[in-house]
Amino acid sequence: MPRAIFVNLPVRDLAAATSFYEAIGFTKDPLFSNAQASAMAWSDTIIVMLLDCAFYATFTDKRIIDARVDSGALLALSFDNRADVDAFVEAGIAAGGRDLHLPEDLGFMYSRALEDLDGHGWGPFYMDLAEAEQHFSASATQPA
């Protein structure tokens, strides 16, 4: 198995959360999904596990945060271009998510922010690596 990341998120309504993530481009893997969890693949190596709050609680003895009120993590996904970033956020809004702020355009990087139905924040972004290299090279040579 290749190295992969599995992000586990507690959700209040598993069916609604699953529909939301499908609407923004994730694919449900039925092999690893059941009445308590939905395995939502972003890629072959990035999987978001949506876990019913009661099931999530079996993995920790800590209080589960309400991500609509408290921040526990900021999750970012890279895209191939700005239009794909916008499409991701617009699909999320249409599925009941919340746009957190206006697009941020740094020239070399374009980003937005989307909150899912349970308040988990996603930061989709596009970065032009050649432009980023020029930007940071120029910044390093500037006097402080």
N, C-alpha and C positions, 0 to 999 in steps of 0.2 A: 504494500500500500504506500503511495507517495505521501510525503508530509502534507498534512492538511490542517485546516483550522475549523473547529466546530464552535460556533458562538451559540451559547444557550441563553434564551430569553424567556422570562416568565410572562405569560399572557393570561388575561382574564377570560377571553372567549376564544377558544382554539379555532373554531370554525371561521369566525370573522377574521382572526389574525392570518389564518392560512389563505383565505380569499384575498386579503390585502397584499400579502407577499407574492401571490401568484399574479396579481394585477401589476406589480412593479417589476416583474421579470424573473422571479425565482420559480423553480420547478419543484413540485412536491415529489419526494421519493417514497413511494408506497411501501417499499421494503423496510424502511426504518421509521414508519409512521404508524400511529395507532390512535386510540381514543384519548390518550394523554399527551401525545406529542406529534408534531409534524416536522419531518426533516425537509428543509427547503434548500435546494442546491442553487447557488449562485454560479458556481463553476465546479470542475472536478475536484477542486481542493478547498473550496469555501462553502461550508454548509451552516445554515442557521437552524438551530433546533428550537422550535417554538414549543414550550412546555407549559401545560396547564399549571397554574400557580400551585395547586396542591401537590402535583407531581414534582415540580421544581423544588419545593420545600423539602423533599426527601433527600436532596443532595447537599443540603446546608443546614447548619443550626443557627444561621444569622437571619435577621429580619429581612424580608424581601422588600426592596424599595418600591415605591410608586414612582415610576419613571416620568409620570406626568408632573410630578412635584420635585423629585430629587434626581440629580444626575449621577449615574453610576458608571457610564461609559459613553464614549463618542466613537461611533463606528463609521469608517470611511470606505467607499468603493470607488475604484478608478474606472474611467470610461475612455473610449477611443476619441471622442470629440465632444464639443460643447452641446451640440444638438441632442446627443444621447443623455447628457446630464439633465438637460431641460425636460426631455421626454420622461425620464425616470421620475422626476419631481412631479410633473403634471399627471402622470399615471397614479402616483401616490395620493395626490390631492383628490383626484376623481374617485379613488377608492376609500376616501374618508380620512386620509392623513392630513397633516398640517404643515404648510410651508413656513419655515421658521424665520427666514429673512430674505432680503433681495439677493440676487446673484452677486458674488464677489469676483471681480475680474482683475487679476494682478498682471495681466499680459501673458506671462508664462503659465499661469494657472487660473482656471475658472472653476468656481465651486458654488454649491447651493446647500441647503439644509432642509431635511424632511423629518417629520416626526410620525411614527406609526400610530396605530390605534391605542397602544398602551403607553405611549410617550417615549419610546426608545428613539434616539436621534441618529439619523443617517446623514453623512456628508458626502454626497456624490461629487466627484471632481474629475476634471480633465487637466493633464499637465503636458505641455510641450517640453520634452526633456532638453532639446537643443536650446530653446529660449530660456529655460531655467538655468542651464549651464552658463549661458552668456550673462544672464542677470546676476547670478551669484559670483561669477568671475569678476564682473564689473564692480560689484559691491565690495569685494575683497580688496580691490585696488584703490578704493576711495578712502581718503583720510577720515579718521573718526572724529 
